[in-house]
Amino acid sequence: MSPETFAVAVGLAIFAAGVIGLILQRLLPDTSTTGGPRDMIGAVVGLLTLLSALVMGLLIWTAYGVYSGQNLAIQTLAAKVLQYDLALADYGPEAKDLRLQVRQALASTIEQVWRADESDNEFAAHNFAAAIKSLRNRDEALDKLTPTTDQQKTALAAARAMDDSIGQSRLQMSFALTNAVSYPLILIVVGWAAILFCGFGLMSKGHTMSVVCVLVGAVAVASAVYLILDLSGPYSGVFRASPEPLEQVLAVMGKE
């Protein structure tokens, strides 16, 4: 289920819970929603408000951490690929084919991560397999280089060091394609919010403004859930990590 569809479903569920609370407030006798019962409802509502705010805030913070971490990983990968290309340039014309291979691999990475068909259930698995294959191809190509001068030995050592960093960053990007946020945890929080809004309805009069407020609250909860899901998938959706650092490096690779 896409984040948009899930968020809409959450909004409808929360709104329905609030409306049910308003209906129950009218149907139940006054003794059920005033005095002692009202105090108990208020206590439960206060507890759920605190729990929902804490856990939802934690989920948003976690999702944003995934998003910002992947932006950093992209910048790191771009810098390492450029250093890798420069090291191969220092090695000499013998590394020309490898430089071309690395450039093609970078272009493929951009296609695989940002422009692939995300409806494919094996999208993350295919991307991870491609990252492993690219890593092995680079290692094999480096092993075929036979340095004869001190400059070539130094350049090859630098390239190997960059190769390890590139592999780590590329695999990190592949791991981020799987959802970092637990759907069961989100469903629990949504359940708390539904009970919370039902409690709000029980404590309110069934006026038009009450319904409007329930609608606004449902939209707010749905938008928070959408924010969590979208940020936890940094390579898709509205809040998408930009491939611009990699595209800038791709534009200058092989020109040194």
C-alpha positions in Angstrom: 0.0 0.0 0.0 1.4 3.4 -1.0 1.9 6.1 1.7 -0.8 8.2 0.2 -3.4 5.5 0.3 -2.4 4.4 3.8 -2.6 8.0 5.1 -6.0 8.6 3.5 -7.3 5.3 5.2 -5.9 6.6 8.5 -7.6 9.9 8.1 -10.9 8.3 7.4 -10.6 5.9 10.3 -9.8 8.7 12.7 -12.6 10.9 11.4 -15.0 7.9 11.7 -13.9 7.3 15.3 -14.5 11.0 16.2 -18.0 10.9 14.6 -18.8 7.7 16.4 -17.9 9.5 19.7 -20.2 12.4 18.8 -23.0 10.0 18.0 -22.5 8.0 21.2 -22.6 11.3 23.2 -26.1 11.9 21.9 -27.3 8.3 22.3 -26.0 7.6 25.8 -27.7 8.9 28.8 -26.2 12.0 30.4 -25.1 10.0 33.4 -22.6 8.1 31.1 -20.8 11.3 29.9 -21.0 13.6 32.9 -19.7 13.6 36.4 -17.5 10.7 37.4 -17.6 9.0 33.9 -16.6 12.2 32.2 -13.6 12.5 34.6 -12.5 9.0 33.7 -12.9 9.7 30.0 -10.8 12.8 30.4 -8.1 10.8 32.2 -7.9 8.2 29.5 -7.9 10.9 26.8 -5.1 12.7 28.5 -3.0 9.5 28.8 -3.6 8.6 25.1 -2.8 12.2 24.1 0.6 11.9 25.8 1.4 8.4 24.4 0.3 9.4 20.9 2.4 12.6 20.9 5.5 10.9 22.3 5.4 7.9 19.9 4.4 9.8 16.8 7.1 12.4 17.5 9.6 9.5 17.9 8.5 8.0 14.6 8.8 11.3 12.8 12.3 11.8 14.3 13.3 8.3 13.2 12.0 8.7 9.7 13.7 12.1 9.3 16.9 10.4 10.6 16.7 7.9 7.7 16.0 10.7 5.2 18.9 12.9 6.4 21.2 9.9 6.7 20.6 9.0 3.1 21.2 12.5 1.9 24.6 12.3 3.7 25.3 8.9 2.1 24.6 10.3 -1.3 27.0 13.2 -0.8 29.6 10.8 0.6 29.2 8.4 -2.3 29.5 11.3 -4.8 32.7 12.5 -3.2 34.2 9.0 -3.0 33.4 8.2 -6.7 35.1 11.4 -7.8 38.2 10.6 -5.7 38.2 7.1 -7.1 38.1 8.5 -10.7 40.9 10.9 -9.9 43.0 8.1 -8.5 42.5 6.0 -11.6 43.4 9.1 -13.7 46.7 9.3 -11.7 47.3 5.6 -12.5 47.5 6.3 -16.2 45.8 5.3 -19.5 45.9 1.6 -18.4 42.9 2.4 -16.1 40.9 4.1 -18.9 38.5 1.1 -19.3 37.9 0.9 -15.5 37.1 4.6 -15.4 34.5 4.1 -18.1 33.1 1.1 -16.2 32.8 3.1 -13.0 31.1 6.0 -14.9 28.6 3.5 -16.4 28.0 2.0 -13.0 27.2 5.4 -11.5 24.7 6.1 -14.3 23.1 2.7 -13.6 22.9 3.4 -9.9 21.0 6.6 -10.6 18.6 4.7 -12.9 18.2 1.8 -10.5 17.5 3.8 -7.3 15.6 6.9 -8.6 14.0 5.9 -11.8 13.2 2.2 -11.4 9.7 0.7 -11.2 9.0 0.8 -7.4 5.8 -1.2 -7.9 8.1 -4.3 -8.4 7.9 -6.3 -5.2 11.5 -7.4 -5.7 12.7 -3.8 -6.2 14.9 -3.7 -3.1 16.3 -7.2 -3.7 17.2 -6.4 -7.3 18.9 -3.2 -6.3 20.9 -4.9 -3.6 22.0 -7.6 -6.1 23.1 -4.9 -8.6 25.1 -3.2 -5.9 26.9 -6.4 -5.0 27.6 -7.1 -8.7 29.0 -3.6 -9.2 31.3 -4.1 -6.2 32.6 -7.4 -7.5 33.2 -6.0 -11.0 35.3 -3.1 -9.6 37.3 -5.4 -7.4 38.1 -7.7 -10.3 39.1 -4.8 -12.5 41.4 -3.4 -9.8 43.0 -6.9 -9.4 43.8 -6.9 -13.1 45.9 -3.7 -12.9 49.6 -4.3 -12.5 51.4 -1.2 -11.3 55.0 -0.8 -12.4 55.9 2.6 -10.9 55.6 4.1 -7.5 53.1 6.6 -8.8 50.9 3.8 -10.1 51.2 1.8 -6.8 50.2 4.9 -4.8 47.2 5.6 -7.1 46.1 1.9 -7.0 46.2 1.9 -3.2 44.1 5.1 -3.1 41.7 3.6 -5.6 41.3 0.5 -3.4 40.6 2.6 -0.3 38.0 4.6 -2.2 36.5 1.3 -3.6 35.8 0.1 -0.1 34.0 3.3 0.8 32.0 3.3 -2.4 30.8 -0.2 -1.8 29.8 0.6 1.8 27.8 3.8 0.7 26.2 2.0 -2.2 25.0 -0.9 0.0 23.7 1.6 2.6 21.6 3.1 -0.2 20.2 -0.3 -1.1 19.4 -1.1 2.5 17.4 2.2 2.8 15.0 1.0 0.0 13.3 -1.3 2.6 10.9 0.5 4.9 12.6 1.6 8.1 9.4 2.2 10.0 7.3 -0.7 11.4 3.7 -0.7 10.1 2.4 -2.6 13.2 3.8 0.2 15.4 2.1 2.8 13.2 -1.2 0.8 13.4 -0.9 0.8 17.2 -0.5 4.6 17.3 -3.4 5.0 14.9 -5.5 2.8 17.2 -4.6 5.1 20.1 -5.6 8.1 18.0 -8.9 6.5 17.1 -9.8 5.9 20.7 -8.6 9.4 21.5 -10.9 11.0 19.0 -13.8 8.9 20.1 -13.1 10.2 23.6 -13.1 13.7 22.3 -16.5 13.0 20.7 -17.9 11.7 23.9 -16.8 14.9 25.7 -18.2 17.2 23.1 -21.6 18.3 21.9 -22.6 17.3 18.4 -22.4 20.7 16.8 -21.2 21.4 13.3 -18.0 23.0 14.7 -17.3 19.8 16.6 -17.4 17.8 13.3 -15.2 20.3 11.6 -12.7 20.1 14.5 -12.7 16.2 14.3 -12.1 16.5 10.5 -9.1 18.9 11.0 -7.7 16.6 13.7 -8.0 13.6 11.4 -6.3 15.4 8.6 -3.5 16.3 11.0 -3.0 12.7 12.2 -3.1 11.5 8.6 -0.5 14.0 7.4 1.8 13.0 10.3 1.5 9.3 9.3 2.2 10.3 5.6 5.2 12.3 6.7 6.6 9.3 8.6 6.1 6.9 5.7 7.4 9.3 3.1 10.5 10.3 5.0 11.3 6.6 5.8 11.5 5.9 2.0 14.0 8.6 0.9 14.2 7.5 -2.7 10.5 7.9 -3.5 7.5 10.1 -2.7 7.4 13.9 -2.2 10.3 14.1 0.2 12.8 12.4 -2.1 16.5 12.6 -1.6 18.1 14.4 -4.6 20.5 12.5 -6.9 22.1 15.9 -7.9 25.4 15.3 -6.2 25.8 12.0 -8.1 24.7 13.7 -11.4 27.2 16.5 -10.9 30.0 13.9 -10.4 28.8 11.9 -13.4 29.0 15.1 -15.6 32.7 15.6 -14.8 34.0 12.0 -14.6 36.5 11.0 -17.2 37.4 14.6 -18.1 40.5 14.8 -15.9 
